[in-house]
Amino acid sequence: MANTQAVAPGCLTGVRVLDLTSVIMGPYATQMLAEFGADVIKVEPPEGDIMRGMGPVREAGMGPVFLNLNRGKRSLCLDLKAESSTVVMQRAVAGADVFVTNVRHKALARLGLGWDALRQHNPRLIYLFLSGFSESGPHAGRPAYDDLIQAMVGLPDLVARATGGPPQYLPLNIADKTVGLFAAQTVLAALLQRARSGSGQYIELPMFETMANFVLADHLGAGSFEPPLGPA
């Protein structure tokens, strides 16, 4: 007997996301949005996301990490340095609800893809900028990778304290994926806010500060008080 039960649409059905991210953190966030039903369009240069070549492959450029982080998305190949791509991106932005990027600010400005430029084409746009470090902090503009952020927020030291052994990184991209979870959650909140206000907004989500908050929520300990009641 055939199953006639209707499948409910995802909560983000009808929402379009432009995904100008690469590596793990951004693609992980937008992959979750795709799982929620969003129409995610991944924008890649002609050479593709660098994660395409990571790991064993059956087909060139289709490595397992890339496949797992980008399933459920559509693809748009653009050389953003070419003048012809500017018009394409402006049209794409005009029809999008969310723009997610981890390209550096200076590069975005050169390409005409900064917040001030894009909101002229779509005032309802939610613009999520994923940075390594807060643009208002002392490390603004520095590149960030998972192992660097793990070290800066003390994860290897926590492993050493827990095991009695040497400091060690966690054997997965925990910072990338944790901040990716925060990014997806941030988009959901921003969409709710836009439904109430009618306006889009610019949001920065920094990797270091987000992970520091994540770790210190339970490891700041006695250092939470002023004066401290003891060590963290």
Secondary structure, DSSP 8 states (H G I E B T S, - for coil): ----------TTTT-EEEEE--TTHHHHHHHHHHHTT-EEEEEE-TT--GGGGSS--SSTT--HHHHHHHTT-EEEE--TTSHHHHHHHHHHHHT-SEEEE-S-HHHHHHTT-SHHHHTTT-TT-EEEEEESS-TTSTTTT----HHHHHHHTTHHHHHHHHHSS-----SS-HHHHHHHHHHHHHHHHHHHHHHHHS--EEEEEEHHHHHHHHHHHHHSGGGGSSS-SS--
